[in-house]
Amino acid sequence: MPHVIVKWYPGRSQDQKEALARAITDDIVAIGGCAERSVSVAIEEITPEDWPEAVYKPDILGKEDTLVRKPGYNPFDETT
């Protein structure tokens, strides 16, 4: 506890992924008051063409009640 999953487009280097995981871990430890050893971070790369069905529908639309920060886009709305 806790386990964080970051989903984003491919293209970041391993150094960038490790820096992000370090920053997330540091913030969870500082804000959440848990031990560093209890934090895990996974990064899943999702292609832009797969994003709407693989991420937006199940993780955003399907879990709006758990979102603390909602996105300012909708891939199914042609005006955004």
Stockholm file with secondary structure:
# STOCKHOLM 1.0

chainA/1-80         MPHVIVKWYPGRSQDQKEALARAITDDIVAIGGCAERSVSVAIEEITPEDWPEAVYKPDILGKEDTLVRKPGYNPFDETT
#=GR chainA/1-80 SS CCEEEEEECSCCCHHHHHHHHHHHHHHHHHHHCCCGGGCEEEEEECCTTTHIIIIIIIIIGGGGGGCSSCCSCCTTCTTC
#=GC SS_cons        CCEEEEEECSCCCHHHHHHHHHHHHHHHHHHHCCCGGGCEEEEEECCTTTHIIIIIIIIIGGGGGGCSSCCSCCTTCTTC
//
